Amino acid sequence: MAKKRFLNKVAIVTGSSRGIGRAIALALAQEGARVVLNGRDEQRLKEVADELKQIEAQVVYFRGDVADADQAKALIAFTIASFNQIDILVNNVGISSRGYVADLHPSVVEQVFKSNVFGTMHPTHYALPQLRQSKGQIVFISSLAGIHGLPGLGPYSASKMALTAFVESLRIEEFQNSIHIGLLQVAMTEIVHNKEVVAADGSKQLLESRQKGKVLTMDQVAQDCLALLERRKYKKTQTLIGKLNSILNRISPVLVERILRANLHKFEANSK
Ligand SMILES: NC(=O)c1ccc[n+]([C@@H]2O[C@H](COP(=O)([O-])OP(=O)(O)OC[C@H]3O[C@@H](n4cnc5c(N)ncnc54)[C@H](OP(=O)(O)O)[C@@H]3O)[C@@H](O)[C@H]2O)c1
């Protein structure tokens, strides 16, 4: 039998009560990690914890909003109290928004930045002392929307670009402490049936389900996250389109802008 890749590592996955976070937590547990789940809904957390226990994983969960500094601090304290160490932090929490900037209620950008930026920076800040001791790892779950700003996704794109800058700073700051810091730029992925985004008026809006086969599976994203962790790699950009976008954007952002303008109709669903 192959050796489990993350045997006895202690991994926190924020936003793991469903979706991509759940898939990453499950994949880490299958590879022997002890997992700390997080989300704001107790029932959903309990269900995922039960699922992981079925494969005999060591799992605990912490109900809390990581965009709140005190709750993020409590998540880290809970992890140390449960397992006495932290090896991996996967910053997965993130919400998206819809609407052109001209139409956005001010609460939209606030909600998106709170979850995606504060909800990532706070757990990172409080986990760093432990991660320095364990020479541990942090992976940030970003998006192709964080390569070049996309129409209808302004706050979301901006929040994911903020993560890139945060990762760049951290990699320099923590280099001497041997902490691995990675960034996964996720492509369009299947979603849970009740996934919500923030609508232009600031209310929650259900997303339409996505056609299987045309988007990545959550497990594909989880496996890329594990590969990044295993190789302690800096960055992975998913899909050929994502990689081309990334390269072209470095050479000529103006050309990327022209391509996006010519394809604006494909983003119309994001306009409201
Ligand atoms: N799905 C895609 O196509 C796609 C593409 C590119 C990037 N991504 C990125 O992948 C990540 C996961 O996306 P997803 O589609 O799996 O999202 P999702 O289905 O909406 O799941 C989000 C998870 O985060 C939790 N959560 C949200 N805000 C939280 C907070 N402030 N504190 C604690 N937990 C919180 C949710 O549980 P509660 O609501 O119960 O708290 C849930 O467990 C995000 O960063 C997203 O930007 C997704």
The ligand as an SDF file (V2000), in Angstrom:
LIG
                    3D

 48 52  0  0  0  0  0  0  0  0999 V2000
  -16.5540   27.2530   -7.4730 N   0  0  0  0  0  0  0  0  0  0  0  0
  -15.7920   27.8240   -8.3840 C   0  0  0  0  0  0  0  0  0  0  0  0
  -16.0570   27.7630   -9.6190 O   0  0  0  0  0  0  0  0  0  0  0  0
  -14.5450   28.5610   -7.9680 C   0  0  0  0  0  0  0  0  0  0  0  0
  -13.6800   29.0550   -8.9750 C   0  0  0  0  0  0  0  0  0  0  0  0
  -12.5400   29.7530   -8.6060 C   0  0  0  0  0  0  0  0  0  0  0  0
  -12.2270   29.9240   -7.2670 C   0  0  0  0  0  0  0  0  0  0  0  0
  -13.0720   29.4340   -6.3090 N   0  0  0  0  0  0  0  0  0  0  0  0
  -12.7290   29.6700   -4.8910 C   0  0  0  0  0  0  0  0  0  0  0  0
  -12.8040   28.4500   -4.1620 O   0  0  0  0  0  0  0  0  0  0  0  0
  -13.1940   28.7310   -2.8080 C   0  0  0  0  0  0  0  0  0  0  0  0
  -14.3970   27.8620   -2.4320 C   0  0  0  0  0  0  0  0  0  0  0  0
  -15.4620   28.1080   -3.3340 O   0  0  0  0  0  0  0  0  0  0  0  0
  -16.7860   27.2080   -3.3510 P   0  0  0  0  0  0  0  0  0  0  0  0
  -17.3890   27.3700   -4.6910 O   0  0  0  0  0  0  0  0  0  0  0  0
  -16.4600   25.8520   -2.8490 O   0  0  0  0  0  0  0  0  0  0  0  0
  -17.6860   28.0100   -2.2670 O   0  0  0  0  0  0  0  0  0  0  0  0
  -18.9740   27.5360   -1.4400 P   0  0  0  0  0  0  0  0  0  0  0  0
  -19.5720   26.3120   -2.0100 O   0  0  0  0  0  0  0  0  0  0  0  0
  -19.8210   28.7600   -1.3080 O   0  0  0  0  0  0  0  0  0  0  0  0
  -18.3780   27.1500   -0.0130 O   0  0  0  0  0  0  0  0  0  0  0  0
  -17.8200   28.1410    0.8060 C   0  0  0  0  0  0  0  0  0  0  0  0
  -17.4740   27.5350    2.1460 C   0  0  0  0  0  0  0  0  0  0  0  0
  -16.9400   28.5550    2.9820 O   0  0  0  0  0  0  0  0  0  0  0  0
  -17.7360   28.6890    4.1720 C   0  0  0  0  0  0  0  0  0  0  0  0
  -17.6640   30.1060    4.5340 N   0  0  0  0  0  0  0  0  0  0  0  0
  -18.0160   31.1650    3.7670 C   0  0  0  0  0  0  0  0  0  0  0  0
  -17.7110   32.3080    4.4100 N   0  0  0  0  0  0  0  0  0  0  0  0
  -17.1650   31.9490    5.5900 C   0  0  0  0  0  0  0  0  0  0  0  0
  -16.6280   32.6760    6.6720 C   0  0  0  0  0  0  0  0  0  0  0  0
  -16.6010   34.0140    6.6700 N   0  0  0  0  0  0  0  0  0  0  0  0
  -16.1020   32.0040    7.7360 N   0  0  0  0  0  0  0  0  0  0  0  0
  -16.1040   30.6470    7.7470 C   0  0  0  0  0  0  0  0  0  0  0  0
  -16.5930   29.8980    6.7400 N   0  0  0  0  0  0  0  0  0  0  0  0
  -17.1190   30.5500    5.6810 C   0  0  0  0  0  0  0  0  0  0  0  0
  -19.1080   28.1460    3.7780 C   0  0  0  0  0  0  0  0  0  0  0  0
  -19.8590   27.6630    4.8710 O   0  0  0  0  0  0  0  0  0  0  0  0
  -20.9010   28.5860    5.6970 P   0  0  0  0  0  0  0  0  0  0  0  0
  -21.6220   29.4310    4.6870 O   0  0  0  0  0  0  0  0  0  0  0  0
  -21.7600   27.6110    6.4150 O   0  0  0  0  0  0  0  0  0  0  0  0
  -20.0450   29.3990    6.6070 O   0  0  0  0  0  0  0  0  0  0  0  0
  -18.6850   26.9850    2.8940 C   0  0  0  0  0  0  0  0  0  0  0  0
  -18.2550   25.8950    3.6820 O   0  0  0  0  0  0  0  0  0  0  0  0
  -13.4660   30.2300   -2.7460 C   0  0  0  0  0  0  0  0  0  0  0  0
  -12.3270   30.9160   -2.2620 O   0  0  0  0  0  0  0  0  0  0  0  0
  -13.7110   30.6030   -4.1970 C   0  0  0  0  0  0  0  0  0  0  0  0
  -13.4340   31.9540   -4.4740 O   0  0  0  0  0  0  0  0  0  0  0  0
  -14.2310   28.7650   -6.6230 C   0  0  0  0  0  0  0  0  0  0  0  0
  1  2  1  0
  2  3  2  0
  2  4  1  0
  4  5  1  0
  4 48  2  0
  5  6  2  0
  6  7  1  0
  7  8  2  0
  8  9  1  0
  8 48  1  0
  9 10  1  0
  9 46  1  0
 10 11  1  0
 11 12  1  0
 11 44  1  0
 12 13  1  0
 13 14  1  0
 14 15  2  0
 14 16  1  0
 14 17  1  0
 17 18  1  0
 18 19  2  0
 18 20  1  0
 18 21  1  0
 21 22  1  0
 22 23  1  0
 23 24  1  0
 23 42  1  0
 24 25  1  0
 25 26  1  0
 25 36  1  0
 26 27  1  0
 26 35  1  0
 27 28  2  0
 28 29  1  0
 29 30  1  0
 29 35  2  0
 30 31  1  0
 30 32  2  0
 32 33  1  0
 33 34  2  0
 34 35  1  0
 36 37  1  0
 36 42  1  0
 37 38  1  0
 38 39  2  0
 38 40  1  0
 38 41  1  0
 42 43  1  0
 44 45  1  0
 44 46  1  0
 46 47  1  0
M  CHG  2   8   1  16  -1
M  END
$$$$
